[in-house]
Amino acid sequence: MNRRSLAAVLAVSLLGMASVAQALEVRPFDGATLASLQGAGKPVAVHFHADWCPTCVNQSRSLDQLKAGGQLQGMTVLVADYDKEKDLKRQHKVRSQSVLIVFKGSTEVARSAGETKPEQLRQALAKAL
């Protein structure tokens, strides 16, 4: 393979990695991360998840589908442990697991409870973009 071909392959690979890096990101909840994203005016959602909750498990599968599809570029979903994040639940008036709160910066723009369909979750998350 000559240098020009190698450079082209490398460029295409980097572009592909960049698009994946910008797609929906799902990661564990961290208060500092939430504050940082909100302070920067970024789109972010908090998913109140419990491992024992079948609805939450289905929501996680749907979020993984959206992530794999490369949708919702720039959106971050922080997965909060419903059983441990008591102050966070109180702060956002969350009374049950499987709640997804969507923020554009620090402003709540959508809230979903018990929704498991990928398209419905995508629509809720897209309100912050």
ABEGO torsion letter per residue (X at the ends): XBAAAAAAAAAAAAAAAAAAAABBBBBBBBAAAAAAAAAAGBBBBBBBBBAABAAAAAAAAAAAAAAAAGBGBGBBBBBBBAAABAAAAAAAGBABBGBBBBBBEABBABBBBGBABAAAAAAAAAAAX
